[in-house]
């Protein structure tokens, strides 16, 4: 799977807490415990906080 295909599968408008990111990626079939050849980068928008948790959104896929 190419980084573009990976990026297309992860909605950029959906928000996650740090505890929700890995389980969500596993529902998409990504092995978050293995050593990937790419990195999915989640970023915070200006310290967005909901229910006392920092909220992250997928920004882009980095190719390493």
C-alpha angles and dihedrals in degrees: 000000000000124000089250091056091047092049091050091057096056116072113231093205096057118096127216138185116226090259092054100051101076096043090050092050089050090055086058090053098257117140103225093181096056127077107268125200090224136041127225108216119209118189136190119239107226094318096305109191128189125175090354093303129112108244121224131193127193109262105176146317115260119211115217 
